[in-house]
Amino acid sequence: MKIDTQKYRRMDRASLWHPYTKQSSITAAPFPVIVRGQGVYLYDSEGNRYLDAVASWWACTLGHGHPRMVAAIRKQAGELQHSILGNLSHPRAVELASQLVSLFPTPARRVLFASDGASAVEAALKIAIQYWHNMGKPDAGGSFRSLKPITATTLGAVSVGRLEGFHKPYDAVLFRAYRVEPPWSGAPLHGKSPGEREQECFDAMRRIVEKHRSQIAAVIVEPLCQCAAGMRMYSAGLPPKGRRALSGIWRPPHRGRNRGRFREDGEDVRVRIRGDRSGHRMSRKALSAGYLPISATVVKERIFKTFRTSRRIGTFYHGHTFSGNPIACATALEALRIYRVTGLVRKAAVLGKVLAGEMARLRGLPHVADVRLSRNDRRRGVRPQAGRSRWLPHGTTGKKRSSPQGILVRPLGNVVYLMPPLIISRKTLVALTTSLREAILSLK
């Protein structure tokens, strides 16, 4: 696609407000104007190609321009573009909700659709608070977060996922939430081992519950990786330990087969309602492989029933105009089909081992404090902050290329992470990590 790049840059600087971006970075230097995507690559208006190493904000799991995804969007757009779900329904929302609940160990659940992760978190928090109102205990209106921070842009999500560098200006309007420092599975921190850090976290959880049990509505957790906090990672066995540490507040994890299914201790944000042995979780970003905005809050049936039978309210007065949009639902359905028939999750597990091995080669290089698997930015007084998209040289072997190539990365403070689309090939993944190594070695 040929466009007048300079014209669009002038128009951009005059009218567009970029999220999570210092505006000075837009006005100070030229920036790519992306016009096309194909596979794991983005292409700008000047013919340059970039490897999308962050899956366009962790969402484009199937890469760009996937023919089946594009076909699903076109097909649904020709049938039904939008219809509300208030006292109405449509096939794609029903099909998607049915498929989502079938992916859980126990299918007795309900699905509430939203457009993004923050909106799904917001719905989950309101469900937890209204649940206690339905149960005749309106004082249980607070919450605490056991790990920080989660996807947070709406005020409710910010309240439980506050990050100093992002959210300090909003402190006056945030609601009460108890905070527990996260455990750490990486290198020793402040002289303490990961096991000692985990125990500290659990002890803090227990103290908060003992002191504020009657006021806590829910616990919210982002399992396995704290993305916005600076890619803080910890073991998959930690959430079950957390349940045991809280003296039976949560029920034991499901022990059945979970291949290709959501797990009770899986990877998305989860809200556990205190004392009810039930919970709900939010799925977002990869639900439609990043092609259209859609997210879901999945609630266990016993929680949903309190909204149906409550004499106090009985209705959940929450929703978005585009909740369960037909085109977005059709896109998500096709993404689920592709995940299922291609075995992409299993392939990603194999590539994950390749990536871990390649990243291990970065240990000990100049300017590298640690390789995730873990690092606490506060160890050197650096807080995660809004990153800036950067274009690293790709495959700098000295060979002349017909057009410049690069890699899109977006650091969180001083944390550089790689989260490419799941369809990336082994060869391209190795080339990506090699380019990162060369970029590090080129630093002075």
N, C-alpha and C positions, 0 to 999 in steps of 0.2 A: 504494500500500500504506500503510494507516494503522496506525501503532504509537504507543505512548507513548514519545515521544522522551526525556523526562527519565528514565524508567525504564531505558531502554537505555543512556543515558549513565552512570547509577549502576552498572549491572551491568558495563559496560565498565571503568570505573575500578577496580572491585573484582576483576576476574578476567582481563582481557585484557592481554597484553604486546605492544605495537606495535613492529614492526621499524623500525629506522633512525629512531627517534623519541625525543626527549627526553620522558620521562614527565611532567615538569613542565608541558609544553605541553598535555598531556591533562587534567591536573587543574586548570590555572589558568583555562581559558576553555571555553565551549561549543564543540563541534566537530560538523560535519555527520555525520549517520547516513544513509549512502547506502542506498536501498532499491530503486532501479531504474535501468536504463541503457537508452538508446535512441539509436542513431546515434552522434553525437559527444558526446552529453550524458549527464550523471549527474544523478539527482534524489534529493533527501534527503527525510527523513520529514516535513519541514515544508513541502513543496511547492516548495522552491527548486531552480532548475536551474543546472547548472554545465557549462561547456564543458571537456571533458577534454583539455586542451592537452598532456598528457604521455602520452596513450594508456595510462593506468593502468600506469605504469612501463614505457613503451616497448613494450608488448605487444599492445594491442588495435588492430591494424592495420585490421580491418574494422569497427571501432566496436562498439557494444553492441547486443545483441538482434537480430543479423542472422538473419532467418528461416531461411535455409538452414543456418546453423551450428547453430541450436537444433534444427532437424529432424534433422540428422545425429546429434546427441547423443541425442535421444529414440529414434531408430531403433536405434542400436547398443545402447543401454541395454536395449532389449527383447529383444535377441538374446544378447549375451554381455557381461557386465560386467567380468570380470577372469579372466585365466588367465596363469600364469607362462610364461616363454619358456625355462626350463631344460629341455632335452630335449623340449620341446613347441613348438608353433607355433599361430598362428591367422591367418585371412585378412587382417585389417586390418594387422597388423604386416608381413606379407609384401608386401602391396600398397604400403604406405608406404615401406618400405625400397627396393623396386624403383623407385618413382617418384623417390625422392631420388637414387639413384645415376644415374638417367637424366638428371638435371639437370646433371651434371658433364661437362666436356669429354671425359673418358675414363671409361666406366661400370664398369670393373673395380675395384669397391670393395665394402666391407662396412659395415653400419650397426649401431651399438650404441646402443640407446635409453636415455635417462635422463629425469629429470623437470624439470630446470632447467639454466641455464647453468653454474653452479658445478659441478654433478655431471658435466656433459659435459666440462668442463675437467679435472676430477679424473680421469675415465676416460682422457682423452687423455694426461695426464702419466704415468699408470701404464702405458699402452700403450707410450709412448716408452721408459720405463725397462726394462720387461720385454722389449721388442724387443732391446735391447742384451744383456740376459741370454741371450735365445734365440740371439743371434749369438756367444755365448761371450765377451762383454766386459762382465762385471758391474760394472766400475769406472766405466763411463759412467753415473753415477747422478744427475748434476746437470743443471741447465738454466740458461738465462739468458733474460731477457725483454728484447726490443729496444725495446719501448714499454710504458708503464705507465699505470695498472694495469688489469687485466681484471676481468670478473665474478668476485668473490672472496668466498665465504663459508665454504667448506670449507677445511681447513688446507692442503691441497695447492694449491688455487687462490690462497689468501692468500699462500703462499710465493712465487709468481711474480707476484702482483699486489698486493703490499703497499703500503698507503697509510698514511702516518704517523698521520694523524688518526683512521683507522679501526682499525688493526691492531696498534699498538704493544704492547698487553697480551699478545699471543700470540707475541712474538718468541722466547721460550725454546723453543717447540715447532715452529718453522718450519724447513723444510729449506733447504739451501744453494742459492742462486740468484744468478747474476750479473746486475747491473742496468745498463742503458744509458739515459741520458736521452733522451727522445723528440725527434725533429726538430719543427720548428714552421713552419706555412705561413702564419701570419697576420702581424700587424704586427711590425716589428723588435723584438727582445727583447735587453735588455742591450747595445744598440748593434750587434747582429749581425743580418744579414739572414737570411731563411728558408733561402737556399742555404747560407750559412755554418753554420747550425744543423744542416742535413742532413748536411753534410760532417763535422762534429764527431761526429754520431751514428754515421755509418758508420766513421769512424776508430776510435771506441771499440769498435764491434763487432769490427772486424778485430783490434784488440789483444787483446781477450778470447779470441777464437778461437785466435789464435796462441799465447797463453800457456796456455790451459786446454783445448785441443782434445780431449785424451783423456778429460777428465772431463765434457764437455758432452753431454748426451743429446739435447737438442732446443732449438729456438728457438720461442718463443710470441709471436704478434703479434695485436693487434687492429687490423685495417686501417681506414683512412679516418677513423675518429672514435674517440677515447679517451673514452668516455662517462663512466665513473665518475671519471675523473681531472679532470673539469671541462669536458667537451665540447671536448677538444683535437682539432682537425681538421688534416688534411694531405692532400696530393694523392694521387690514385689511382696515379700513376706511381711513388710512393715504394717499395712492396714490390719491384717488379722491380729498382730501383736497389739496394736492400738485398741482393738475391741477387747482383748483380754485384759489389757492394762486398765480399762475403765470398768472393771468389775462387773461384767455381765450386762452392761447397758445395751450393747449390740449383740445380735445373735451370731453364732459361729458362721464362718464362710461356707458356702455351698461346696460340696465335695464331688459333684458329678462331673461328667465330661463337658468341657467348655470349648472344644475345638471349633473355631469359627463363630463363637458366641461371645456376648458380653459376659464379663465375670463380675461377681460381687466385689472383687478387689481389682477391678480392671483400670483402664487408663483415662477415663473421662472424669470430670468433676462429679462428686457424689455428695448428696446431703443425707445425713442419717438423722431421723427424728428421734430425739432423746426419749428413751424409756419405752418406745413402741415396738421395738424389734423389727421395725420396717424402715424403709428409706426410699429415696428417689434419686435419680441421677440425670445428668444432662449430657447430651451428645451434640456436637457441633462441628463446624469446619469441614471435616472429611465426610459428613453425612451426604453431601451432594458432590463430593470430590472438589469442592471449591467453585463449582460452576454457577450456582445460584444461592442466594442467602436462605438458609433454613437451619433450624436447630430443634431439639426436642427435649422436653422434660418428661421423664418416664416415672410414673408413680405407682406404687404397689396398691392393689385393690382395697386393702383394708384402710388405707388412708383416704382413697377416693370415696369409699362408702360413708365416711363421716360428713362429706360435703352433700351427699345425696339424702342422708337421713337427719341431718342436723335441723333442729327447729329454730336455731338462732339465725342462721343465714341461709345455708343450704346451697347457695350459688357461689361459685368462685368468680368474683367480678374482676376478671383479668383477661386480657387478650390483646392481640395486635391486628391491625387491619389485614395484614398479609399472612396471618397465621395459617399454615397449611395451604399456601398458594398452590394451585394445581400444577403449574409448570415446575415449581421448585420440588414438589412431591414426586412428580414424574422423573425429574432428574435424579433425585435421591434413590428412587426405586431402581433406575438403571445402574447407578453406581453400586448398589448392593448386589445386583445381578453380576456385574463385572467382577467385584470382589470374590463372589462365590464361584463362578465358573472358571476363572483364571488362576485360582489358588494364590492370589496376590499376597495374602497375609503370610502364607508359608514362605513364599519367595522373599518377602521383606525380611523375615527372620534370618534367612541365609545371608542376605545382603548386609544385615545388621552385624553379623559376625565378621564379614569382610571389612566393613567400615571400622569396627572396633580394632581390628588388626592393623589397618592402615593408620588410624589415628594414634595408635600406640607408638608409632615411629616419630611422632612429634614430641614425645617426652624428652626432656633434657635439652631441647633447642633453646637458643637465646630468646628472651621475651615470653617464653611459655612457662607459666607458674604451675599449671596442672592441666591434665587432659581429662575431660569428663568421660565420665565417671567422676569428678566432683571438684568444686572449688568455691569457697565462700568469698565473695568479693569484698566483704567488710574486713577481711584479714588485712587488707592494705588500705582500708578506709575508702574504698570505692563502692558506691551504691549503683545497682542496675538503674539505667535511665533510658529514656527514649533513644532508640538506636537510629543510626543514619544508614541508608542504603549505600553500600560501597561496591565498587566494581573491581575485583581483583583480576590480574592478568591470568589468562587460562592457557595452560600448556606452553609456558614460556621456554621453548627449547631452542630458540634462536632461528628457527625456520621462518621464512617470510610467508605471510598469509595474505590472501586477497582482501580480507577485511578484518578489522580488529575484533577480538573475541574477549569475553570476560566472564566473571562469575558474580552473580548477585548474592551478596551476604548482607546481613543487617545485624550488627553487633548489639548486644545488650550491655551497655557500659563497656567494660573491657573483656566481656565474654563473647567470643566468636563461636557460633554454632553452625552446624550443617544439618538441614532437614529437607533433603531433596525429595521430589516426587517418588512414590514407591515403584514406578515403572522404570526408573533409571537402570541402565545396564551395569554389569560388574565392571566392564572396561571403562565406562564413563565415570563411575564412582571412584575407581582407582586414579583416573586422571584428575578428578576433582581434588582428592586429598593430596596428590602430588603437587598440584598447582598451589594449594594452601601452604604446603611445606616450602615451596620455592619462594612464595611471597613473604613468609616469615624470615627465611634466610636472607632475603634482600633488604630487610630492615636494618637501619644503622643504629 
